[in-house]
Amino acid sequence: MTSTELAGRIAAAAADKKARDVVTLDIRGTTTIADYFVVCEGDTDRQVRAIVDNIEEACRAEGVRPLSVAGLRDASWACIDFDSVIVHVFLPGERTFYDLEGLWGARARESAG
C-alpha cells in the first residue's frame, strides 16, 4: 500500500467514527519524517480513543501496523505513527493551540469531510 493510499484509508476510518475536520497534509518535500499527516478531532476523549481504535483496526485489516501509538491516557492529543503517515487526533482546543496545519505550511491540504 502506498503512503497516499494509506493516508486515504486512515482519513476514511477517522470519518467513519465521526471525526471532525479531517485534513490530509502532504508534507513530502518539506520533511523526511513522513509523507503525510492526517489531522482530525473528536469532541471528547472517548471519541478520540474511538477514532484511534478504528484507524488501527482498519489498517490492521490491510496488514499495516503502527510503529507506535501515544497520548491515549488523557486523549487530548493522540498520535499514531505509521512511518510514512503520522496521524494526529486532537480535542478541539488542543488542535487550535498546536495548529499543525499552520505550523507545517504544507504544500497540499485536502479536506476529507
Backbone hydrogen bonds in HBPLUS format (Angstrom, degrees):
<---DONOR---> <-ACCEPTOR-->    atom                        ^
c    i                          cat <-CA-CA->   ^        H-A-AA   ^      H-
h    n   atom  resd res      DA  || num        DHA   H-A  angle D-A-AA Bond
n    s   type  num  typ     dist DA aas  dist angle  dist       angle   num
A0006-LEU N   A0002-THR O   2.89 MM   4  6.14 160.5  1.92 151.9 157.9     1
A0007-ALA N   A0003-SER O   2.90 MM   4  6.04 160.9  1.94 145.4 150.3     2
A0008-GLY N   A0004-THR O   3.11 MM   4  6.33 155.6  2.17 143.2 149.6     3
A0009-ARG N   A0005-GLU O   2.91 MM   4  6.18 155.8  1.97 150.3 157.1     4
A0010-ILE N   A0006-LEU O   2.90 MM   4  6.11 159.5  1.94 154.6 159.9     5
A0011-ALA N   A0007-ALA O   2.95 MM   4  6.14 162.4  1.98 148.4 153.1     6
A0012-ALA N   A0008-GLY O   3.01 MM   4  6.18 156.9  2.06 145.5 151.7     7
A0013-ALA N   A0009-ARG O   2.96 MM   4  6.19 154.9  2.03 145.1 152.1     8
A0014-ALA N   A0010-ILE O   2.93 MM   4  6.19 153.9  2.00 151.7 158.7     9
A0015-ALA N   A0011-ALA O   2.98 MM   4  6.20 160.7  2.02 146.4 151.8    10
A0016-ASP N   A0012-ALA O   2.92 MM   4  6.16 143.5  2.05 143.9 154.1    11
A0017-LYS N   A0014-ALA O   3.06 MM   3  5.46 144.1  2.19 107.2 117.1    12
A0019-ALA N   A0014-ALA O   3.12 MM   5  5.40 159.1  2.16 138.6 138.2    13
A0018-LYS N   A0015-ALA O   2.92 MM   3  4.90 152.2  2.00 114.4 113.5    14
A0020-ARG N   A0041-GLU O   2.79 MM  21  5.23 168.5  1.80 157.0 157.9    15
A0041-GLU N   A0020-ARG O   3.14 MM  21  5.23 146.6  2.26 143.4 150.0    16
A0112-ALA N   A0022-VAL O   2.88 MM  90  5.37 170.6  1.89 151.9 153.4    17
A0023-VAL N   A0039-VAL O   2.80 MM  16  5.22 165.8  1.82 159.9 164.7    18
A0039-VAL N   A0023-VAL O   2.81 MM  16  5.22 166.8  1.83 160.0 163.3    19
A0024-THR N   A0110-GLU O   2.99 MM  86  5.30 164.3  2.02 149.6 154.2    20
A0110-GLU N   A0024-THR O   3.16 MM  86  5.30 161.5  2.20 143.8 149.5    21
A0025-LEU N   A0037-PHE O   2.74 MM  12  5.06 168.8  1.76 159.4 162.9    22
A0037-PHE N   A0025-LEU O   3.00 MM  12  5.06 151.6  2.08 139.4 148.5    23
A0026-ASP N   A0108-ALA O   3.29 MM  82  5.12 159.2  2.34 127.9 134.0    24
A0027-ILE N   A0035-ASP O   2.85 MM   8  5.32 147.6  1.95 139.1 146.4    25
A0030-THR N   A0027-ILE O   2.98 MM   3  5.20 157.2  2.04 124.2 128.7    26
A0031-THR N   A0027-ILE O   3.33 MM   4  6.38 145.5  2.46 175.9 174.3    27
A0035-ASP N   A0084-SER O   2.75 MM  49  5.13 158.6  1.79 126.8 133.8    28
A0036-TYR N   A0084-SER O   3.14 MM  48  6.57 155.9  2.20 154.0 161.3    29
A0086-ILE N   A0036-TYR O   3.03 MM  50  6.46 160.8  2.06 151.4 155.2    30
A0038-VAL N   A0086-ILE O   3.00 MM  48  6.37 153.1  2.07 143.2 149.6    31
A0088-HIS N   A0038-VAL O   2.82 MM  50  6.19 164.2  1.84 164.8 168.2    32
A0040-CYS N   A0088-HIS O   3.03 MM  48  6.49 150.4  2.12 162.1 170.5    33
A0090-PHE N   A0040-CYS O   2.96 MM  50  6.31 168.4  1.97 146.8 147.9    34
A0042-GLY N   A0090-PHE O   2.90 MM  48  6.32 150.9  1.99 162.3 171.7    35
A0048-VAL N   A0044-THR O   2.98 MM   4  6.32 157.5  2.03 151.5 157.9    36
A0049-ARG N   A0045-ASP O   3.05 MM   4  6.31 162.6  2.08 148.9 152.4    37
A0050-ALA N   A0046-ARG O   3.01 MM   4  6.28 154.9  2.07 143.8 151.1    38
A0051-ILE N   A0047-GLN O   2.86 MM   4  6.08 156.8  1.91 154.6 160.0    39
A0052-VAL N   A0048-VAL O   3.03 MM   4  6.29 165.9  2.05 153.1 156.5    40
A0053-ASP N   A0049-ARG O   2.86 MM   4  6.08 165.8  1.88 153.6 157.6    41
A0054-ASN N   A0050-ALA O   2.96 MM   4  6.10 158.9  2.01 145.8 151.2    42
A0055-ILE N   A0051-ILE O   2.96 MM   4  6.19 157.0  2.01 152.2 158.5    43
A0056-GLU N   A0052-VAL O   2.96 MM   4  6.22 167.7  1.98 156.9 159.9    44
A0057-GLU N   A0053-ASP O   2.93 MM   4  6.11 160.7  1.97 149.0 154.6    45
A0058-ALA N   A0054-ASN O   2.91 MM   4  6.03 164.8  1.93 149.4 153.4    46
A0059-CYS N   A0055-ILE O   3.01 MM   4  6.16 158.1  2.06 150.7 156.6    47
A0060-ARG N   A0056-GLU O   2.88 MM   4  6.05 158.2  1.93 149.7 156.2    48
A0061-ALA N   A0057-GLU O   3.08 MM   4  6.27 150.5  2.17 145.9 153.1    49
A0062-GLU N   A0059-CYS O   2.93 MM   3  5.14 142.5  2.07 103.1 114.6    50
A0064-VAL N   A0059-CYS O   2.89 MM   5  5.04 164.2  1.91 141.2 136.6    51
A0063-GLY N   A0060-ARG O   2.86 MM   3  4.80 161.1  1.89 106.5 111.4    52
A0067-LEU N   A0081-ASP O   2.66 MM  14  5.48 156.0  1.71 167.4 176.2    53
A0081-ASP N   A0068-SER O   2.91 MM  13  5.32 170.3  1.92 156.3 159.5    54
A0070-ALA N   A0079-CYS O   2.85 MM   9  5.21 161.4  1.89 153.4 159.5    55
A0079-CYS N   A0070-ALA O   2.85 MM   9  5.21 161.5  1.89 145.5 150.4    56
A0075-ALA N   A0071-GLY O   3.00 MM   4  5.52 135.0  2.21 139.0 152.1    57
A0091-LEU N   A0076-SER O   2.89 MM  15  5.07 140.5  2.04 147.3 137.5    58
A0078-ALA N   A0089-VAL O   2.79 MM  11  5.10 165.0  1.82 154.6 154.5    59
A0089-VAL N   A0078-ALA O   2.84 MM  11  5.10 168.7  1.85 152.9 156.6    60
A0080-ILE N   A0087-VAL O   2.93 MM   7  4.98 154.6  1.99 135.4 143.5    61
A0087-VAL N   A0080-ILE O   2.82 MM   7  4.98 169.5  1.83 153.1 155.5    62
A0082-PHE N   A0085-VAL O   2.83 MM   3  5.11 154.0  1.90 160.4 165.8    63
A0084-SER N   A0082-PHE O   2.94 MM   2  5.82 123.7  2.26 112.6  96.5    64
A0094-GLU N   A0091-LEU O   3.09 MM   3  5.47 120.1  2.47 111.3 125.6    65
A0095-ARG N   A0091-LEU O   3.07 MM   4  6.31 160.6  2.11 161.1 167.3    66
A0096-THR N   A0092-PRO O   3.10 MM   4  6.34 162.9  2.13 153.3 157.1    67
A0097-PHE N   A0093-GLY O   3.01 MM   4  6.18 158.6  2.06 143.6 149.9    68
A0098-TYR N   A0094-GLU O   2.96 MM   4  6.15 171.2  1.97 158.7 159.4    69
A0099-ASP N   A0095-ARG O   2.87 MM   4  5.70 148.2  1.98 145.0 154.0    70
A0103-LEU N   A0099-ASP O   2.87 MM   4  6.07 161.3  1.90 156.5 163.0    71
A0104-TRP N   A0100-LEU O   2.97 MM   4  5.95 170.0  1.98 152.2 153.2    72
A0105-GLY N   A0101-GLU O   3.30 MM   4  6.20 138.0  2.49 131.9 142.0    73
